[in-house]
Amino acid sequence: MNLNSLSLPETSTQRVTGLHKFFVDCKFLLLEQLLEMAHTWYWHVSFALILPIAFVFGFGRIGGGNTASPESLLYVISGAAVFAVANDGLYVLASRIGLMRRDGQLLYYSSLPINRGALFIALIGARLLITLPGMLIPLVFGAWLYDLPLIFSPWLLILFPVSALALSVMGMLLGSVIESLDILYMLTNLLLFILVMGAPIFIPVHMLPLPLQIIGYFLPPTYVANALRDSLTGNIGPSFYINLSVLVGMAVFGFVAVNRWLRWQID
């Protein structure tokens, strides 16, 4: 028997080797990002908790807080969680990429024999681990504060990472192409406000003006909020799977776009 016939083709071997290298790059880059935040993680977590809790308490108490229906409170609670994901994915990562680009860190990473996609996964993964409490605390705190029977489905373990990826790639692209940090901060704050208020996150879609209803279908937070409300009410059905599938498509498209167009060098 010819032993050479039992070996993998060269292309398959190269593919396996490349995949192994990609996971090794992800592991070490993720560890590096976590170590960078090791001394300030409690500040990141604290700020990630304050705003979502403020949204849950403040929005739920508007108008005296006595006439809010369970449906309205569900929008408030789920909207606060979506805001936590959007804020971290859009504003924080855009700022992070902008600072890395200004300080030459992207140029440094481009000189290393690493996979560019692994760097993106590490950046997103590190932020996701740090801000995960900010995504979950509005749900737990809101359910306790307003005595709502929310259902914490295992689907949340898939929904949050996919949502974070879909929104993070937007922030990465902005941080890459906008050179001025001052303009970057202003623009991402404006976009964050538009994403949150222009999409049916805190407000039901039928209460929005028609132009915003149309625009909302092109914004990732719309599908995050819809899928999250379906999950919290136990309505895991076609609507949930459609929203999750759209988010996966947006995340994949955005990841490919960032991997192809992110600018490594400083002009």
N, C-alpha and C positions, 0 to 999 in steps of 0.2 A: 504494500500500500504506500502510495506517495504521501509522505507527511506534509509536503507543501500544500497538498490539496485540502488539508484540514485547517489551514491558517486562514485568518480573515483577509479579505481583499484589502489592498493598501488604503483605498478610500475609506472603507469602514473603520480601519484601525486609526486613521487620522481623525475621523469623526469622533470616535470614542475618546481619543487623547485630547482633542479640542474641548469636548464636553467636560472631561475631568478637570482640565485646566481652568475652564470657566467657573466651576464650582469651587475650586481652590482659591481663585481670585476673589470670588464673592465672600468666602469665609474670612480671608485675611483683611480684605478691605472693610468688611462689616465690623470686624474686631477693632480695626484702626479707628473707624468713625465713632464707635462706642467709647473707646479709650479717650478720644478727644473731648467727649462730653462727660467723662467720668467725674470731674470736679464740679460740674455745674448742672448735673442732671436734675437735681432737686428744684433748681430754679425753672428749668424747662417744664418739668411736671407741674409745678405750682401755677405757672402762667397758663398752661394748657387746661388746668382745671377751673380757673377763676371765671373766664368768659362763658363757657358752657353752663356753669352753675348760675351765673348772673342771668343768662337768657332764660333758663328754666324758671327761676324765681320771679324775675321781672316781668317777662311776657305773660306768665300765668296769672300775675296779679293786676294786670291792666284792667281798668274798669271795676276795680274792687275785688276781682278774683272770685266772686261768688256766682257769677252767671256763666262762667266758662264751661262749655260742654266737654264731655270726655273726648269727642273728636277734636275740638280745638286744642285741648291739652296734649293730645297725641301729636298734633302738628308742632306744638311748642317744644315738646321733649325730643321728638325725632329731628326737628330743625336744628336744635342746639347741637346734637351729635353730628349732623351733616356739616354744620358750621365749623366744628372742631376739625373735621377731615379736610374741609376746603381751606381753612386758614393755614393748616400745616402743609398741605400739599401745594397750595398756590403761593402764599406770601412767604412762608418760612423757607421753602426750598428755592424759590426765586432769589431771595436774599442770600441764601447760602451759595448758590452757583455764582451770583454776581460778585460776592466777596472772594470766592475762590478764583474767579477769573481775574479780578483786579490784583490780587496778591500773587498771581503767578502759579497757583496750585494746580490749575488745569494744565498749564504748560509742563509742570513737573510730572503730573500723572501721564501726560501724553508721551513722555520720554521713557516710561516704564513699559516692560513687556506684559501689559495687562489687557484684558478685554474691556473695551469701553462700556459695554452693557453691564459688566460686573460692577463697575463703579456706580452706575445709576442704581442698581439693585441695592448696593451697600448703603448709599445715601438715603434711599427711600426706606430700607429696612431699619436703619438706625433711628430715623425719625419716627417710624411707626411704633417701635418698641417704647420710645420715650413718651409719645403722646397717646398711646393706647388708653391710659386712664381717662384722658380728656374726651375720648369717644364713648367710653362706657359709663362714666359717672353721670352724664345727663339722664341716661336711661334708668339707672339704679336710683338716683336721687329723685328724679321726677316721679317714678312709680311709687316711691315711698312718700313723697311730699303730698301728692294728690290722690294717693290710694287707688292707682290705676292697675288693673290686672293685666300687665304686659307679659308677653311670652318671649323668653329669651331663647330663640331658636339656635341650634348649632350652625345654621346658615350664616350667622353673624361672623363666624370665624373665616368665612370665605368672602363675605360682602365687604367687610372693612378693608382688608388688604387690596382687593380689586378696586374699590373706590379710591383708596389712597394712591394707587398707581395711576388711575385714570386722571386724577387731579394733579398729581406730582409732575407728570410730564409737561403739563401746561406751564407750571412754575419754572421748570428747568429750561424750557425754550425761551421764556421771557428773560430769565437771568443770563442766558447766553447771548442774546442779541442786543439787549439794552445796555450800553456802556456806562451811562451815568447812574450811580446808585440812588441819587436823590429822585431822579425820574422813575427809576425802577420801583422804589418804595411807594411813590404816589400812585403809579399806574396799577401796581398790584393791589393796593388798598382800594382803589376805585373798582377794579375788576372783581375783587372779593365782594364788595357791596352789591355790584350788579348781579353777580352769580347768586348771592343769597336772597336778594330782594326781587330779582327779575325771574327767578325760577320758582316753581311751586314748592317751596321748602317750608316756610312758616305760614304761607297763604295757600288755600286750595286753588287749584288751577282754574276753576270756573269763576273765581272772584277776581282774577287778573284780567287786564285789558287784552283784547284779542292779539295785538302785536307781541305782547309779552308771553302770551300762551304759545305763539308760534316760535319765538326765540327760545323759550324754555326747553323745547324739544331738541335743541342743539347743544344744550348745556349738560355736562355730566351730573351736577348736583340734582337735577330733576329726577334722574333714574336712581340715584343713590337714595333720595328721600322716598320715592315710591316703593322701592324694594325694601327699605328699612321699615316703613309702615306696614307693608304686607307681612314682614317677618314678625314684627311686634304684636300683630293681631292674630297671628297664626294662619294667615291667608296665603299659604304656600301653594300657589297654583300657576296657571299660564301667565298671569300678569307678572308675578315675581320672576319667573324664569326669563321672560322677555326683557324685563328691566336689567336683570343680571347679565344676560347675553349682550345687551347693548353696551353695558359697562366694560365687559371683557373685550368687545370689539374696539371701543374707544381706547382702552388701556394698551392693547396690542398695537393699534395704529400709532398712538402717541409714542410708545416705546421705540418702535421702528423709526419714527420721524426724529426723535431725539438722538438715537444711536447714529443716525445718518447725518444730521445737520448741526449737532452741537459743536460750537466753535471751541477748540481747545486752546488756540494760541491767543496771545495778547497782541492787538494791533499796535 
